[in-house]
Amino acid sequence: MLEARNITKVYEGGVQALTDVSFTVPKGQFLAVIGLSGSGKSTLLRCINRLIEPTSGQIFWNGQDVTAASPEELRRIRRRIGMVFQSFNLVHRSKALTNVLAGRLGYTNPAWSLFNRFSKADIEKAHQLLARVDIPDKADYRADELSGGQQQRVGIARALMQDPEIILADEPVASLDPVLAHSIMKHLESINKEDGVTVLCSLHFLDLVHKYADRVIALNQGRLVFEGLPGEIDDKKFKEIYGRDAERVG
C-alpha cells in the first residue's frame, strides 16, 4: 500500500505547489489524479519517488518511510517504481531497444551500464516488452524516428523493464490524439489488471478517468478537493475541481 501523509511542497520563491495532501492507494489499484494545469499533479507524483523532495510530510510504501530513506535505500525503492512521462523522456539518438534497457540500470553493475552492457536475458526481455506494446519491429529505430505514440510505448516498456510494483504515469497521453490516447491507456490498464501493478496516472479528460480508473483524487491549487469514485464527480464537484466557468465534456 502507498500512503501520502500531509505532503506539502513549497518551491524557491515561495510558490506553494502542494498543501497537506493525504491519501492512500491500496495495492493493485488504478488511481487517477486530476486537476487543472498547475494544480500540483506532476509535483505530487514526483514527490512519491522523491524526484522532487517534499518540503514536509511523509510517503509510506509497504510500511517504509520513503521520505526518510537513505540514498542506497532510495535506489532500491526506485527500482520498483516505474515512471512514464508526458514528454517521453527518451534518449533521442539511442535505439528504442537501448531506451527500454535503461529500465534495468538500477539492477546492473554501474560500470557495465556506462557501456550499455546488458545480459542476454535482459535483451530478450526488452524485445518481449516492445512486442507487448505492439512495436516489435521498432527495436533498432532511433527514438527520434518514432511517432509520439510509439515513443510513449517505448517509455511504458522501459518502465516495465524495472519489474515495477507501482507505475507513476505523469500526463502520459496529454500530447496524443484521442485514438492514440486510448491505445496508451489500454496498455496501462493491462499492466494494472493483468500484472497487478499499482498505477497512479495524472489525467485531464474525465472520459479517460471514467473508463480506466478505479478511484480518483483531485487537486485544486495544490490542495486535495476530492477523493472517491469517478462516478461521484457530479456537477458541483466538477466546478470545485476545475472552476466555476469550466464546461464538462467527459
C-alpha positions in Angstrom: 0.0 0.0 0.0 1.1 3.6 -0.7 0.2 6.3 1.7 0.8 10.1 1.5 0.6 12.0 4.7 0.3 15.8 4.7 2.6 16.3 1.7 3.5 19.9 1.3 5.8 21.3 -1.3 7.0 24.9 -1.5 9.4 25.9 -4.3 12.0 28.5 -4.2 10.4 31.9 -4.2 7.6 30.8 -2.0 5.5 29.1 -4.7 3.1 26.7 -2.9 2.7 23.7 -5.1 1.1 21.3 -2.6 -0.5 21.8 0.8 -1.2 19.0 3.3 -2.2 16.4 0.7 -3.0 13.0 2.2 -4.4 9.8 0.6 -3.9 6.1 0.4 -3.6 3.7 -2.6 -4.2 0.0 -2.0 -2.0 -2.4 -3.8 -3.2 -3.1 -7.4 -5.5 0.0 -7.7 -5.6 2.3 -10.7 -5.8 5.8 -9.3 -6.4 8.8 -11.5 -5.0 12.2 -10.3 -6.9 15.1 -11.9 -6.9 18.9 -11.8 -6.1 21.9 -13.9 -2.6 22.5 -15.2 -0.6 23.9 -12.4 -2.8 22.2 -9.7 0.2 20.2 -8.4 -0.4 16.8 -10.1 3.1 16.4 -11.5 4.7 17.7 -8.3 2.7 15.1 -6.3 3.8 12.2 -8.5 7.4 13.2 -8.3 7.3 13.6 -4.6 6.3 9.9 -4.3 9.6 8.7 -5.7 11.5 11.8 -4.5 12.4 13.1 -7.9 11.1 16.2 -6.1 11.8 16.4 -2.3 8.6 17.3 -0.3 9.0 20.3 1.9 7.2 18.4 4.7 5.0 15.3 5.1 5.7 11.6 4.6 5.3 9.0 1.9 5.0 5.4 3.1 5.2 2.4 0.7 4.6 -1.1 2.2 5.3 0.4 5.6 8.6 2.0 4.7 9.0 5.8 5.0 10.3 6.7 1.5 10.8 10.3 2.6 13.3 9.2 5.3 15.1 6.6 3.0 18.9 6.8 2.7 20.4 7.2 -0.8 21.0 3.4 -1.0 17.5 2.6 0.3 16.0 5.1 -2.2 17.9 3.5 -5.1 16.3 0.1 -4.1 12.9 1.7 -3.8 13.1 3.4 -7.2 13.9 0.1 -8.8 10.3 -0.9 -8.2 8.7 2.4 -9.1 8.3 2.9 -12.9 7.8 6.3 -14.3 6.1 7.2 -17.6 6.5 10.9 -18.7 4.3 13.2 -20.7 7.4 14.2 -22.8 8.5 10.5 -23.1 12.0 11.3 -21.6 13.9 9.1 -24.1 17.4 9.4 -25.3 16.6 10.6 -28.8 19.8 9.4 -30.5 19.6 5.9 -29.0 17.7 3.0 -30.3 14.3 2.1 -28.9 15.8 -1.2 -27.5 18.5 0.8 -25.7 15.9 3.1 -24.2 14.0 0.1 -22.9 17.1 -1.5 -21.5 17.7 1.7 -19.5 14.9 0.4 -17.2 17.5 -2.1 -15.9 20.1 0.4 -14.9 19.1 0.2 -11.2 19.8 -3.6 -11.3 23.1 -3.7 -13.3 26.7 -3.1 -12.4 27.2 0.7 -12.8 30.4 0.1 -14.8 28.7 -2.1 -17.3 25.8 0.4 -17.7 28.3 3.0 -18.9 28.9 0.9 -22.0 25.3 -0.3 -22.4 26.4 -3.9 -21.5 23.3 -5.9 -20.6 22.7 -9.6 -20.1 21.3 -11.8 -22.9 18.2 -12.3 -20.7 17.7 -8.5 -20.3 18.0 -8.0 -24.1 15.5 -10.8 -24.7 13.1 -9.3 -22.1 13.4 -5.8 -23.8 12.4 -7.3 -27.1 9.5 -9.1 -25.5 8.3 -5.9 -23.9 8.5 -4.0 -27.2 6.3 -6.8 -28.6 3.9 -6.4 -25.7 3.4 -2.7 -26.5 2.9 -3.6 -30.2 6.1 -2.2 -31.7 8.4 -5.3 -32.0 9.7 -4.0 -35.4 10.9 -0.7 -33.9 13.7 -2.1 -31.7 16.5 -0.8 -33.9 14.9 2.6 -34.7 16.2 5.7 -33.0 13.8 7.2 -30.6 13.6 10.4 -32.6 12.5 8.4 -35.7 9.4 7.2 -33.9 6.0 8.9 -33.6 4.7 10.3 -30.3 2.6 7.3 -29.7 5.4 4.9 -30.4 7.8 6.8 -28.2 5.3 6.6 -25.3 5.1 2.8 -25.9 8.9 2.7 -25.5 8.5 4.6 -22.3 6.0 2.1 -21.0 8.3 -0.8 -22.0 11.2 0.9 -20.2 9.1 1.2 -17.0 8.1 -2.5 -17.3 11.8 -3.4 -17.6 12.1 -2.5 -13.9 9.7 -5.2 -12.8 7.7 -2.4 -11.1 5.2 -2.7 -8.3 4.0 0.8 -9.0 3.9 2.9 -12.1 3.6 6.7 -11.9 2.3 8.0 -15.2 2.5 11.8 -15.5 0.1 13.0 -18.1 1.0 10.1 -20.4 -1.5 11.0 -23.1 -1.6 14.8 -22.9 0.3 15.2 -26.2 -1.5 12.4 -28.1 -4.7 12.4 -30.2 -7.8 10.6 -28.7 -7.3 7.4 -30.6 -3.6 7.1 -29.5 -4.6 8.2 -26.0 -6.9 5.2 -25.6 -4.2 2.9 -27.0 -1.7 4.0 -24.4 -4.3 3.9 -21.6 -5.2 0.3 -22.6 -1.6 -0.7 -22.1 -1.6 0.9 -18.7 -4.9 -0.9 -17.9 -3.4 -4.2 -19.0 -0.4 -3.7 -16.8 -2.7 -2.9 -13.8 -5.2 -5.6 -14.3 -3.1 -8.5 -15.7 0.2 -7.8 -13.8 -1.3 -6.4 -10.6 0.9 -3.3 -10.8 -0.5 -0.3 -8.9 -0.9 2.7 -11.3 -1.1 6.4 -10.4 -1.9 8.3 -13.5 -2.5 12.1 -13.9 -5.1 12.9 -16.5 -7.0 15.9 -17.9 -10.0 14.2 -19.5 -12.8 12.8 -17.4 -13.8 10.3 -20.1 -10.5 8.6 -19.7 -10.9 8.7 -15.9 -14.3 7.0 -16.1 -13.1 4.3 -18.5 -9.8 3.3 -16.8 -9.6 4.4 -13.2 -10.8 2.6 -10.1 -10.6 5.7 -8.0 -9.7 9.3 -8.4 -8.2 12.2 -6.4 -8.5 15.8 -7.5 -6.2 18.8 -6.8 -7.0 22.4 -7.0 -4.2 24.9 -6.3 -2.2 22.2 -4.5 -5.0 21.1 -2.2 -6.9 17.8 -2.2 -10.5 18.7 -3.1 -12.0 15.3 -3.9 -11.3 11.7 -3.3 -13.6 8.9 -4.4 -15.1 7.0 -7.3 -15.1 8.6 -10.8 -18.9 8.3 -10.9 -19.1 10.5 -7.7 -17.8 13.6 -9.6 -21.1 15.4 -10.0 -21.5 18.9 -11.5 -20.9 20.6 -8.1 -17.6 18.6 -7.6 -16.6 19.3 -11.2 -16.9 23.0 -10.6 -14.9 22.7 -7.4 -12.1 20.9 -9.2 -12.0 22.9 -12.5 -13.6 26.2 -11.6 -17.0 27.8 -12.0 -16.5 28.6 -15.7 -15.4 25.1 -16.7 -17.5 23.2 -19.2 -17.9 19.4 -18.6 -17.1 17.5 -21.8 -16.4 14.0 -20.4 
